[in-house]
């Protein structure tokens, strides 16, 4: 199964154009990472909480996944696809790439 991904600039462009209103953005980082820097449009569900909270995720909307650098979100995308949620898109480079594009020093 192939995991869909999106370049962070393309993701930000869609966000800025309000083109993701019918999508869900899930941040799979830990709370302390979220508190440091996050997207207002995102919902925090740390990676370890995904399995017990999978029922909160829609099957009829695109789900964009972000983490710090794109590794954990990729693993979550794999997990979700294996469990029947197919409309998942990993944001390449994660919040570090998004922050850099927005001029914020993430790490």
Backbone as JSON, one array per atom type, in Angstrom:
{
  "sequence": "XXXXXXXXXXXXXXXXXXXXXXXXXXXXXXXXXXXXXXXXXXXXXXXXXXXXXXXXXXXXXXXXXXXXXXXXXXXXXXXXXXXXXXXXXXXXXXXXXXXXXXXXXXX",
  "N": [[0.84, -1.19, 0.0], [0.62, 2.14, -0.88], [1.7, 5.13, 0.62], [0.24, 8.26, 0.56], [1.7, 11.47, 0.05], [2.47, 14.91, 0.77], [4.07, 17.86, -0.3], [5.52, 20.19, 1.97], [5.26, 22.97, 1.3], [3.21, 23.0, -0.62], [1.17, 22.01, 0.98], [0.92, 24.13, 2.86], [0.14, 26.14, 1.07], [-2.4, 25.18, 0.28], [-3.65, 25.28, 2.76], [-3.57, 28.04, 3.31], [-5.18, 28.94, 1.24], [-7.6, 28.2, 2.11], [-8.39, 25.71, 1.34], [-8.53, 23.34, 2.63], [-10.69, 22.98, 4.22], [-12.62, 20.96, 4.24], [-11.22, 18.87, 5.13], [-9.29, 16.97, 7.54], [-6.82, 17.76, 9.9], [-4.37, 16.14, 11.55], [-2.22, 16.19, 14.24], [0.39, 14.3, 15.31], [2.26, 14.48, 17.28], [3.78, 14.78, 20.6], [2.3, 16.28, 23.57], [3.98, 18.31, 24.71], [5.49, 19.07, 22.5], [3.52, 20.04, 20.81], [2.64, 22.22, 22.34], [4.79, 23.88, 22.08], [4.91, 24.62, 19.35], [2.44, 24.75, 16.9], [-0.12, 24.05, 14.42], [-2.99, 26.02, 14.16], [-5.19, 24.96, 12.92], [-5.04, 22.27, 13.26], [-5.65, 19.11, 14.96], [-4.71, 17.67, 17.98], [-3.58, 14.45, 18.38], [-1.7, 12.4, 19.96], [0.75, 10.05, 18.78], [0.78, 7.53, 20.17], [-1.79, 7.45, 21.1], [-3.39, 7.03, 18.96], [-4.29, 4.32, 18.18], [-6.34, 3.61, 20.27], [-8.07, 5.73, 19.78], [-8.94, 5.67, 17.21], [-11.52, 5.59, 16.26], [-12.37, 8.21, 16.29], [-11.6, 9.32, 13.96], [-12.45, 10.4, 10.69], [-13.81, 8.51, 7.95], [-14.56, 9.44, 5.59], [-13.32, 11.75, 4.79], [-10.38, 13.6, 3.77], [-7.4, 13.02, 5.54], [-4.88, 14.78, 6.86], [-1.66, 14.24, 8.01], [0.62, 15.26, 10.47], [3.84, 15.51, 12.03], [6.86, 15.98, 13.89], [9.02, 15.74, 12.02], [8.06, 14.2, 9.96], [8.29, 11.46, 10.14], [7.04, 9.94, 12.26], [4.39, 10.56, 11.59], [4.22, 9.33, 9.12], [4.37, 6.64, 9.87], [1.99, 6.47, 11.32], [0.19, 6.94, 9.25], [0.57, 4.61, 7.76], [-0.38, 2.73, 9.63], [-3.08, 3.55, 9.91], [-4.04, 3.09, 7.29], [-3.72, 0.32, 7.17], [-5.72, -0.33, 8.85], [-8.09, 0.28, 7.62], [-8.65, 2.98, 7.13], [-8.35, 4.99, 4.58], [-7.93, 7.46, 3.35], [-5.51, 9.08, 3.82], [-2.89, 11.44, 4.17], [0.47, 12.13, 4.28], [2.37, 14.78, 5.61], [5.21, 15.82, 4.24], [8.34, 16.22, 5.85], [7.21, 17.39, 8.05], [6.36, 19.42, 10.97], [8.72, 20.81, 11.33], [9.57, 21.47, 8.74], [7.37, 22.98, 7.9], [7.46, 25.07, 9.75], [9.93, 26.2, 9.06], [9.37, 27.14, 6.5], [7.6, 29.1, 7.2], [9.2, 30.83, 8.48], [9.93, 30.35, 11.11], [12.0, 29.26, 13.7], [12.26, 26.03, 14.31], [13.72, 23.74, 15.28]],
  "CA": [[0.0, 0.0, 0.0], [1.42, 3.35, -0.96], [1.27, 6.25, 1.46], [0.25, 9.55, -0.12], [2.38, 12.52, 0.8], [2.36, 16.24, 0.19], [5.19, 18.75, 0.01], [5.05, 21.17, 2.96], [4.84, 24.24, 0.68], [1.89, 22.74, -1.22], [0.25, 21.9, 2.12], [0.69, 25.5, 3.36], [-0.64, 26.85, 0.05], [-3.79, 24.73, 0.4], [-4.14, 25.8, 4.03], [-3.77, 29.49, 3.14], [-6.29, 29.14, 0.3], [-8.81, 27.65, 2.75], [-8.79, 24.56, 0.53], [-8.55, 22.13, 3.46], [-11.82, 23.08, 5.15], [-13.34, 19.68, 4.29], [-10.25, 17.85, 5.53], [-8.91, 16.96, 8.94], [-5.37, 17.76, 10.09], [-4.05, 15.51, 12.83], [-0.83, 16.32, 14.69], [0.62, 13.09, 16.12], [3.36, 14.7, 18.23], [3.43, 14.79, 22.02], [1.74, 17.54, 24.04], [5.0, 19.36, 24.88], [5.86, 19.53, 21.16], [2.35, 20.81, 20.38], [2.62, 23.49, 23.07], [5.9, 24.69, 21.58], [4.54, 25.16, 18.04], [1.45, 23.91, 16.2], [-1.06, 24.69, 13.49], [-4.29, 26.23, 14.79], [-6.2, 24.15, 12.23], [-4.81, 20.85, 13.55], [-6.13, 18.48, 16.19], [-3.65, 16.86, 18.57], [-3.79, 13.07, 18.85], [-0.36, 11.81, 19.97], [0.89, 8.77, 18.07], [0.42, 6.39, 21.02], [-3.23, 7.47, 21.35], [-4.12, 6.76, 17.71], [-5.09, 3.07, 18.18], [-7.61, 3.65, 21.0], [-8.92, 6.85, 19.35], [-9.14, 5.57, 15.75], [-12.93, 5.85, 15.99], [-12.6, 9.66, 16.14], [-11.15, 9.75, 12.64], [-13.45, 10.2, 9.64], [-13.42, 7.68, 6.81], [-15.07, 10.09, 4.38], [-12.6, 13.01, 4.58], [-8.93, 13.47, 3.74], [-6.74, 13.25, 6.82], [-3.47, 15.18, 6.72], [-0.94, 13.89, 9.23], [1.89, 15.95, 10.69], [4.59, 15.29, 13.27], [7.98, 16.92, 13.9], [9.83, 15.67, 10.8], [7.4, 13.39, 8.95], [8.53, 10.03, 10.33], [5.93, 9.36, 13.04], [3.13, 10.69, 10.84], [4.25, 8.3, 8.09], [4.01, 5.38, 10.54], [0.55, 6.54, 11.62], [-0.51, 6.77, 7.97], [0.6, 3.16, 7.47], [-1.28, 2.07, 10.59], [-4.47, 3.86, 9.57], [-4.39, 2.38, 6.06], [-3.85, -1.1, 7.51], [-6.94, -0.49, 9.63], [-9.26, 0.64, 6.84], [-8.81, 4.42, 6.88], [-7.47, 5.07, 3.41], [-7.72, 8.83, 2.85], [-4.49, 9.71, 4.66], [-1.81, 12.11, 3.44], [1.55, 12.52, 5.17], [3.02, 16.04, 5.26], [6.66, 15.6, 4.22], [9.15, 17.15, 6.62], [6.51, 17.72, 9.28], [6.29, 20.78, 11.5], [10.01, 21.48, 11.14], [9.55, 22.04, 7.38], [6.33, 24.02, 7.89], [8.0, 26.2, 10.52], [10.99, 26.83, 8.28], [8.71, 27.89, 5.42], [6.92, 30.25, 7.8], [10.21, 31.68, 9.09], [10.02, 30.07, 12.54], [13.06, 28.29, 13.99], [11.62, 24.94, 15.06], [14.69, 22.96, 16.05]],
  "C": [[0.89, 1.24, 0.0], [0.82, 4.45, -0.1], [1.35, 7.53, 0.64], [0.99, 10.56, 0.73], [2.22, 13.83, 0.05], [3.57, 17.06, 0.62], [4.7, 19.81, 0.99], [4.61, 22.51, 2.37], [3.45, 24.11, 0.06], [0.82, 22.68, -0.13], [-0.1, 23.29, 2.66], [-0.13, 26.32, 2.36], [-2.12, 26.47, 0.17], [-4.43, 25.28, 1.68], [-4.48, 27.29, 3.9], [-4.93, 29.81, 2.21], [-7.61, 28.64, 0.86], [-9.31, 26.41, 2.01], [-8.86, 23.27, 1.35], [-9.72, 22.12, 4.45], [-12.6, 21.76, 5.29], [-12.41, 18.53, 4.66], [-10.0, 17.95, 7.02], [-7.38, 16.95, 9.0], [-5.11, 17.23, 11.49], [-2.55, 15.64, 13.09], [-0.58, 15.16, 15.65], [1.8, 13.23, 17.08], [2.86, 14.63, 19.67], [2.98, 16.19, 22.44], [2.8, 18.64, 24.17], [5.47, 19.91, 23.53], [4.77, 20.45, 20.6], [2.35, 22.19, 21.03], [3.71, 24.43, 22.57], [5.52, 25.37, 20.26], [3.55, 24.22, 17.37], [0.62, 24.75, 15.24], [-2.4, 24.82, 14.21], [-5.36, 25.32, 14.2], [-6.11, 22.65, 12.59], [-5.45, 20.41, 14.87], [-5.0, 17.59, 16.71], [-4.17, 15.48, 18.99], [-2.4, 12.42, 18.82], [-0.36, 10.39, 19.42], [0.4, 7.57, 18.91], [-1.09, 6.32, 21.29], [-4.05, 7.14, 20.1], [-4.92, 5.45, 17.78], [-6.38, 3.14, 19.0], [-8.58, 4.75, 20.53], [-9.23, 6.81, 17.85], [-10.58, 5.86, 15.36], [-13.27, 7.32, 15.82], [-12.28, 10.15, 14.74], [-12.19, 9.44, 11.57], [-12.93, 9.3, 8.52], [-13.79, 8.35, 5.5], [-14.43, 11.46, 4.13], [-11.11, 12.7, 4.46], [-8.38, 13.8, 5.11], [-5.28, 13.56, 6.55], [-2.78, 14.93, 8.05], [0.37, 14.65, 9.31], [2.51, 15.48, 12.0], [5.76, 16.28, 13.22], [8.72, 16.94, 12.56], [9.23, 14.78, 9.71], [7.56, 11.9, 9.1], [7.38, 9.37, 11.11], [4.62, 9.43, 12.27], [3.06, 9.66, 9.72], [3.84, 6.95, 8.68], [2.52, 5.34, 10.87], [-0.27, 6.35, 10.35], [-0.56, 5.29, 7.59], [-0.4, 2.41, 8.35], [-2.74, 2.3, 10.21], [-4.91, 3.13, 8.3], [-4.58, 0.89, 6.32], [-5.16, -1.37, 8.24], [-8.16, 0.14, 8.95], [-9.52, 2.12, 6.62], [-7.82, 4.78, 5.79], [-7.13, 6.49, 2.96], [-6.75, 9.6, 3.74], [-3.36, 10.26, 3.79], [-0.77, 12.56, 4.46], [2.16, 13.84, 4.69], [4.53, 15.84, 5.39], [7.38, 16.66, 5.05], [8.5, 17.65, 7.9], [6.54, 19.19, 9.68], [7.61, 21.52, 11.36], [10.05, 22.16, 9.77], [8.53, 23.18, 7.29], [6.85, 25.27, 8.6], [9.05, 26.95, 9.71], [10.38, 27.69, 7.17], [8.01, 29.14, 5.95], [7.91, 31.18, 8.52], [10.35, 31.51, 10.6], [11.1, 29.02, 12.76], [12.5, 27.19, 14.88], [12.61, 24.15, 15.9], [16.09, 23.16, 15.5]]
}
